[in-house]
Amino acid sequence: MGTAADVAVLRVEQGHFGFVDSYGARLQGTRRLVCELTVRDGRVVYDLNGITRDDWEKLGKYLAQGDAAWDGTLAGEVRKRK
């Protein structure tokens, strides 16, 4: 087996955006990168749009999503769905 992964999943957005440089000047742009998902040491630590989760409307009664073994966004221990 290899080592756990560190991964950033980025999305390109199109539109009108402003960017500020280190001197405080503004530059206009039409594209920007947005972080959708970050995995650190094999664990999800950021998930902007919940792409690693089940859809809420498809779930019955539940307590928590994910698995603490791979999901760093969970606070405390994950309980199994009943």
N, C-alpha and C positions, 0 to 999 in steps of 0.2 A: 504494500500500500504506500501511496505517496503522502504528502502533507496536506493539511486542510487549506482551502482556497481563500484568497482575498480577491473580491471581484466588485467592480462598480458597473452597473448597467445604466447607460446614459441615453437620453432621447433628445433629438434635435427639434426645437420648436421654431416655427416660422411666425413672424409678426414684426412689430416695431418695438425695439428695446433700447434702453440707455445703459451704457457701461461707463463706470468712472475709473480713471486711471490713478496711479499712485500719487500724482500731483493734484488730483481733484478735478481734472477736466473731464467733460462728458463726451463720449463718442456714441453716435447712433449706429444701430445694427439691425439686421433683418432676421438673424438667426441666433439662437442661444442653446446651450446644453443644459439639460435638467437631469438631476440624478433621480432615477426611478427606484433603484434598489442597490443596497450595499451589503456585501457579505464579507465578514471579517473572521478569519480563523475558522471558516466553514459554517459560520452562524449568520443568519439574517439579523442585521443591526439597524437597518433602515428600509422601509417599504412604503414609499410615498402614496401609492394608489392601491395598496393591498393586493398586489398581483400574486403573492404567494398564498393567499387565503381563499377559502371556499366562499361562494356567494351567499350573502345573508339570507336571501329569499329561498335558497335551497336547503337551509338547515332547519332542523326541528329545534327542540329544546337543547341548549348547549351551555357550557360553562366557559370554555376557552378554546381558542384556535391554536394550531401549531404544536410544536414539540420543543421543550426546553433544551433538548440536545442540539438542535440546529437553529433555534430561533432566539436570538439575543434581545428581541423587543419585548419578550414576556417578562413581567414582574412576578417573581415567585415561581412556584411549582405549577405545572400544567395539570389540570384534572381531566380525566377522561369524560367524553360525552356519555350521557345515559340514554 
